């Protein structure tokens, strides 16, 4: 199972990809568009992954069993 440090590993990988996109974007009149698009895509994907990962790591609602007998339910 994944631990909390995988958030920082993912952040380091995304940061490296953003730096690579900054320096390796094709030269020309659309260089700024390429840079902005790639960096925005990397950051957006990381944020979606981060939110999903945190929702699974620390859920707001805990699951409840409905198959437990009446006298043994914990409320």
C-alpha positions as CSV (number, residue, x, y, z in Angstrom):
1,X,0.0,0.0,0.0
2,X,1.2,3.5,-0.8
3,X,2.5,5.7,2.0
4,X,2.4,9.4,2.5
5,X,5.9,10.0,1.1
6,X,4.7,9.0,-2.4
7,X,3.1,12.5,-2.6
8,X,6.5,14.0,-2.5
9,X,8.0,11.5,-4.9
10,X,5.2,12.4,-7.4
11,X,5.8,16.1,-6.8
12,X,9.5,15.7,-7.6
13,X,8.7,13.8,-10.8
14,X,6.2,16.4,-11.9
15,X,8.7,19.2,-11.1
16,X,11.3,17.5,-13.2
17,X,8.9,17.1,-16.0
18,X,8.0,20.8,-15.8
19,X,11.7,21.8,-15.9
20,X,12.2,19.5,-18.9
21,X,9.2,21.0,-20.6
22,X,10.6,24.5,-20.0
23,X,14.0,23.7,-21.5
24,X,13.1,21.1,-24.2
25,X,10.1,22.9,-25.7
26,X,10.5,23.4,-29.5
27,X,11.9,26.8,-30.5
28,X,9.9,29.1,-32.6
29,X,7.0,31.5,-32.3
30,X,4.8,29.1,-30.4
31,X,7.4,28.2,-27.7
32,X,5.5,30.0,-25.0
33,X,2.3,28.2,-25.9
34,X,4.1,24.8,-25.8
35,X,5.7,25.6,-22.5
36,X,2.4,26.8,-20.9
37,X,0.4,23.9,-22.3
38,X,2.8,21.2,-21.1
39,X,3.4,22.7,-17.6
40,X,-0.3,23.3,-17.1
41,X,-1.1,19.7,-18.2
42,X,1.5,18.2,-15.8
43,X,0.3,20.3,-12.9
44,X,-3.4,19.5,-13.6
45,X,-2.7,15.8,-13.8
46,X,-0.7,16.0,-10.5
47,X,-3.5,17.8,-8.7
48,X,-6.1,15.3,-9.8
49,X,-3.9,12.4,-8.7
50,X,-3.1,14.2,-5.4
51,X,-6.8,14.9,-4.6
52,X,-7.7,11.3,-5.4
53,X,-4.8,9.9,-3.4
54,X,-5.6,12.0,-0.3
55,X,-9.3,11.1,-0.5
56,X,-8.3,7.4,-0.3
57,X,-5.5,7.9,2.3
58,X,-7.7,9.9,4.7
59,X,-11.4,9.3,3.9
60,X,-13.9,11.7,5.4
61,X,-16.6,9.1,5.8
62,X,-15.8,5.7,7.3
63,X,-17.6,2.6,5.9
64,X,-20.4,1.1,8.1
65,X,-21.4,-2.6,8.0
66,X,-25.1,-3.2,7.7
67,X,-24.8,-7.0,8.2
68,X,-24.0,-6.7,12.0
69,X,-26.6,-7.8,14.5
70,X,-28.4,-5.0,16.4
71,X,-26.7,-5.5,19.7
72,X,-23.2,-5.3,18.3
73,X,-23.4,-2.1,16.2
74,X,-21.1,0.7,17.2
75,X,-22.6,4.1,16.6
